């Protein structure tokens, strides 16, 4: 339990940041899940799901939740995954 005034304020701040980070994490996980599901099903939804995943990653980078290079690597791997799946569907 925080004793000093500044420690109490820091605790409130960390709780707000924790909630924000959990929301961002859940948005990323949901976007990736929907993308993988749309790849399995196939169709037009794949491009919109990829766009949503890119957007979620870019927003996470903007808020310093994910480092830029990690986001770029994930984007690259998602694009490769879609390319492989489109080849096998043909």
N, C-alpha and C positions, 0 to 999 in steps of 0.2 A: 504494500500500500504506500502511495506517495505521501510524504510528510510535508514537504515545502510547497509553497505556492507555485514556484516554477516547475516542480516535478509534477504537480497536478495538471498544470497547463500542458506540459509535454505529453502526459498520459492521454489527455483529451485529443491532442493533435495526432498522436500515434493511432488512436482508435479510428479517427476520421480517415487517415491514410490507409489503414488496414482495410476498411470497408471499400474504399476506392480501388485498392489493389485487387481485392477479391472480385469486385465487379469486372474489372478489366480482364482478369484471368479467366473468369467464366465466359466473357464475350469471346475471347480468343478460342477457348476450348469448343464452344458452341459453333463458331465459324468453321473450325477445322473439321468437326464432326459432320456438319452439314455438307461440306465440300467432299469429304470421303464418301458419304452416303450418295451424293449426286453422281460421283464418278462410277460407283457400282451400278446405279440405275442407268446412267447415261442420259444424254439429251441436252436440251438447251440450258437447263438449270445450272449446268456445270460452270459456265462462264460467269453467271451472276454470283454463284457461290464463291468462285475464285476471286471475283471483285470484292465481295464482302470480306473474305479472309484477308486480302491485301489491305483493305481499309482498316480492319481491326488491328492488323499489325502496325500500320502507319500511325494510328492513334496511340498505340501502346508505346511506340518509339517517341512520339511527340511528348508524352508525359513521363519519359525516362523509366518506364516500366520494363521495357525490353531494350537491350543495346542494339544499335543500328545494324551492326554486322550480323548479329544473330537473326534479326528480322529479314535481312537480305538473303541469308542462307536458307531460312524457312521458305521464303517466297520462291527461291530457285528450286528447292526440292518439290514444292507443290506444283510448279510449272512442269517439272520433269515427270511427275506422277501423272499429270493430265495428258502429257504427250505420249507416255507409254500406254495409258489406257485407251487413247484414241487409236493408236496403232493396232492394239489387240481387238478393238471393236470393229475394225474395217474388214 
